[in-house]
Amino acid sequence: MKKSAWLPAVIAPVVVAGAVAAPMIANAANDPIAGKQPTAADVIASIAQSSDARYSGKLVQTSDLGLPELPTGSGGSSLEGNASDALGLLTSSHTARLYVDGADKQRVQLTQQLAEQDLVRNGSDVWTWDSKERTATHVILPEHAATPENGATTPADIAKQAIDAITPSTTVSKPTDVRVAGHDAWQITLTPKSSDTLVGSVRLAVDQQTGLPLRATIEATGQSDPAVQVGFTSLQYGAPAARLFDFTPPSNAKVETKDLSDATAKAEAHAKAEAHAKGDAGHGSAPVGDEPTFTGTGWSTIAELPKGTVEQGSLGDDASGLLDQLTKSVDGGRAVQTSLVSVYLTDDGRVLAGAVPVSALVAAAK
């Protein structure tokens, strides 16, 4: 994957909580929450109990990030991962069908105009399919690996990351009764105490019977409509048909296979070798990796990727045009500030992002 492929993902609203490293509420009770008035800790604890749930349903995501609406499938972009398509998902509504049979059997069907993208996991085998490009990728996962992302966001994704963001700088409301997709749910609201973040609040609606997150709403500071909302519009519990987790690519598809089954062992061996090399080299400099570093705390955390992450001079004309359309010139680079998250591309190739104003990113880069 090219380093520039990270660009569309960083603008995704989940980065609001994903960049925050903080402990979960430790004293949450594990009792069922149905039939009684729970505490916020009870509701949070119930989410973990839904990891083995079996269900199928329809998801709808809406976004109002203040970005210009870009049509999906516009084509022509040379950004790997088709940046125009990825950004289109963030500036317009879209729907997905979700089928889940426990932690290792999932199917997500993301529908777009005249096209469909599928992610199918059955045990260690994961298939992705793009009907427009007629391309399929078969990934063999290592043991106990999480399912790769495919562009669709679920309420559970946002719930997990929002809960991970709970710190003393966050106020958590008492649960209230709501109803989502025909199911009774408890809703809690997470509100940052800091005024340095663009996040106004995160609301989570959790099924009273199962603990499954049914809807997640992220509101930006000073904005009346949700910046991002994703939730079920229909949901049926029970194991989906087994055939839904089997995938065979069409005969005329371009197929790529990636065997990651021993990736964990290779990573451990590489880490040991790198540590040994550093020891031998004394104080010599080590190669710069692609992993982000973090500054700040809580909701104001800023993620930074190193030099070379984005080589603007190597982008094609179409990609550069899209970049110019979305960003504006600032001190030391280009930046975009949405209602919820900002991204700063420095002239030396670094990328900084966070749920903070652009000015905070520029200051952090110096």
FENRA-V674439 format. One record per run of one state. SS is the DSSP state (H for helix, E for strand, C for the rest). FROM is the first residue (numbers start at 1). TO is the last residue. Records with the same first field share a line. If there is no record, write none. Layout:
SS = FROM-TO  FROM-TO
This chain:
C = 1-2  11-14  19-39  49-53  64-82  92-93  102-104  113-114  123-124  131-134  141-154  165-169  173-175  181-182  193-198  208-212  221-227  238-241  246-253  260-262  282-292  296-297  301-301  306-311  315-316  327-327  331-332  338-341  347-350  355-357  366-366
H = 3-10  15-18  40-48  83-91  155-164  242-245  263-281  298-300  312-314  317-326  358-365
E = 54-63  94-101  105-112  115-122  125-130  135-140  170-172  176-180  183-192  199-207  213-220  228-237  254-259  293-295  302-305  328-330  333-337  342-346  351-354
